Amino acid sequence: MRRKILGCPVDDLDLGELVNIVRYNLEQGYRQWYTSMNVANWYAYTHFPDVASLIDEANIITADGWPIAWAGRAVYGEPFPRIPAINFLDTILSNLPDNEPVRVFLLGGKPGVAERAGPKLEARYPRIRVVGTFHGFLENSGAEQNAVDAINKARPTILILGMGTPYEQRWLVRHFDESPALFAIGIGGGIDILAGLKTRAPAWMQKYGMEWLYRMLQEPQRLSGRYFVTSLSFAWHVVQTVWTMNPEGRPESHSNKKEA
């Protein structure tokens, strides 16, 4: 079920349900692409209509961070699943059909990063074969077309993108239907994690919603200002939404739901 949390769309499905959907669609040959909603993406969605129109095209959208999941619980009065993109990818690649290896293409990161991530992915997930990589710095139409050509030549079934919002979504809206891939997943800066260049926050920080702090400590100059603006805006919208809830416990503006 697709719901609205503070104006942005998120699918209220648990990890097992989503994995079953992806597996079924892969088996049936149906195309699907995934993106996630964290505070930064929420801010982009609610402040820039062109970004919102891109994210709305996604077949699957999950609450990537605890703030979104907590806001979902505040709005709907029940637990809301948190499924980070990197966790979703791990579960998908760990539960592929037990037949011939699934062809995977990596698109994203700085030049050389995706190539470095490829062997690590193959070592971790024996049911995949990385058939191609391309960096995520598609600064002009020529570079963008070169990436499209590389993907078409490699014929992957799964496409992993690591370019961040809105670049991942824009590429998928423009090119996914013409690609051979059946499933695409955007993981933002996760390409660096797959390549071993960065690490995720310790489990205890993830559990208590502090992964953002760990990321900021890794890249304080790039992230501190962005986190301040987006987090302040998000917190204010949470307060406004909870304050204006109707007697049934749902905000009037979020009463309409759409099936995923």
Secondary structure as GFF3:
##gff-version 3
##sequence-region A 1 260
A	DSSP	beta_strand	2	5	.	.	.	ID=ss1
A	DSSP	beta_strand	8	11	.	.	.	ID=ss2
A	DSSP	alpha_helix	15	28	.	.	.	ID=ss3
A	DSSP	beta_strand	32	37	.	.	.	ID=ss4
A	DSSP	alpha_helix	39	47	.	.	.	ID=ss5
A	DSSP	alpha_helix	49	55	.	.	.	ID=ss6
A	DSSP	beta_strand	60	63	.	.	.	ID=ss7
A	DSSP	alpha_helix	66	76	.	.	.	ID=ss8
A	DSSP	alpha_helix	85	94	.	.	.	ID=ss9
A	DSSP	beta_strand	102	108	.	.	.	ID=ss10
A	DSSP	alpha_helix	113	124	.	.	.	ID=ss11
A	DSSP	beta_strand	128	134	.	.	.	ID=ss12
A	DSSP	alpha_helix	141	154	.	.	.	ID=ss13
A	DSSP	beta_strand	158	162	.	.	.	ID=ss14
A	DSSP	alpha_helix	167	175	.	.	.	ID=ss15
A	DSSP	three_ten_helix	176	178	.	.	.	ID=ss16
A	DSSP	beta_strand	183	186	.	.	.	ID=ss17
A	DSSP	alpha_helix	190	194	.	.	.	ID=ss18
A	DSSP	alpha_helix	203	207	.	.	.	ID=ss19
A	DSSP	alpha_helix	211	218	.	.	.	ID=ss20
A	DSSP	alpha_helix	220	243	.	.	.	ID=ss21
A	DSSP	three_ten_helix	252	254	.	.	.	ID=ss22
###
